[in-house]
Each structure stands twice: as C-alpha cells, then as structure tokens.
Amino acid sequence: MADTARALVKTARQLGQPLDSSATSVQRSVARWESKRPILPSDRYQLLLAHLYARRCDGQIALGSGSDFAHLLDALADLGAAETQVRELRALLMRTATDTGTGLLALLGPTTQLSMAAALADPARLDDALLAGIGRPLATSTHRWARCPSHGCDCCSPR
C-alpha cells in the first residue's frame, strides 16, 4: 500500500496535479480501496490510478486486453463506477497514449504485443490470430474516435 501511495503522489506531481494530502493520507485511501469491503476511489484518484496502471514497469504504455490498466477498469466497474465513467477514462488514456507518440501499439494486449514482436523478427510467424489481435483494438479505437463532422457526436457516425 505504501508503494502504491508513493506512486500516486509521484504520478500526480508528474501530471502537474500535486496532491494536497501527505503520502500517509494517500496510503489510508489506498487501504480503503483494498480492504475486505472496498470503496470506489474518487474521480481524481480514478484518473491518477488510470495513469499509474496504464504504464508497465518498463515505462511503456499498455492499455490493451490483459494489461494492468484493463484490470483496473474492470475493478472500478466492479466497485460501482458508471459505465460512461469507465469508458471516458479509457478514451482519455487512449488519447494520451497516442498523443504522446506511443502510438496505437499501446492498445494491444501483452500477448498480441509479443506475437507481433515475433512476427516482426520472423515474418513467417504472422498468422490470422495475430491479425485478429491487432484488428480488434484498432477497430474499437477507430469507432471511439469517429465523430460526426457537423456536431461532434458519435451518434450518427458510420459504425
């Protein structure tokens, strides 16, 4: 819990949104989320957690299926976060990942990333499963970003 609290304080500082709370206070909040009867973190902490869990240990952004970020979104939903709130967090982190030059690779799950690396090293390893693994998240992200040019909604965009 102390490590998570320190990481949240550091993440907030890196995002230019330093926490007014001490690390000890943040640690108490983390303890409430991780207790036997956990509570839903506040919106601000959800955003900080999303940024924290979107990064792998090596610093690369990973948002795809099976990533820590995907597990966080599932946990937030299980704790009662509204579907729209979870969708907005995902969309925000998707924009952040692609805006910072990480590119669409951040949307691939860990298994697909490994398969893709193997196929890049040996093109004979390219198969239908890899293409499907690449296609799903890209189609989802394209759908999320498709906006109606007349009024900016996605209600009338082609599906």
Sequence and secondary structure as in RCSB ss.txt:
>XXXX:A:sequence
MADTARALVKTARQLGQPLDSSATSVQRSVARWESKRPILPSDRYQLLLAHLYARRCDGQIALGSGSDFAHLLDA
LADLGAAETQVRELRALLMRTATDTGTGLLALLGPTTQLSMAAALADPARLDDALLAGIGRPLATSTHRWARCPS
HGCDCCSPR
>XXXX:A:secstr
 HHHHHHHHHHHHHTT   SS HHHHHHHHHHHTSSS     HHHHHHHHHHHTB TTS B  STTSHHHHHHHH
HHHTT  HHHHHHHHHHHHHHHHHTT  GGGGS HHHHHHHHHHHH GGG  HHHHHHHHHHHHHHHHHH   TT
TS SSSS  
